[in-house]
């Protein structure tokens, strides 16, 4: 039942993951974590949206928090199904990230 309900709002929900308001974007991205745990049905759409998010338009402090949330969701998706786009994104962010980012990504790339 939950999948049917989310399916009806999926596109609208995903748009809010890149909302101009930081807190809206952050809460929507964090909510994707629960959605990924419940069903893999929307993983492709979720990955597409997360990979499109332009973190460069955010303040540095916001950028870091959103990146950590994105890493968490992409890591859950990667556990379920191999996706070269996710692996490439995580490798790129690992190479340019700080120690906290590297630690978060390392746990997903090693699995």
Beta strands, then each sheet from edge to edge (+ up, - down):
end
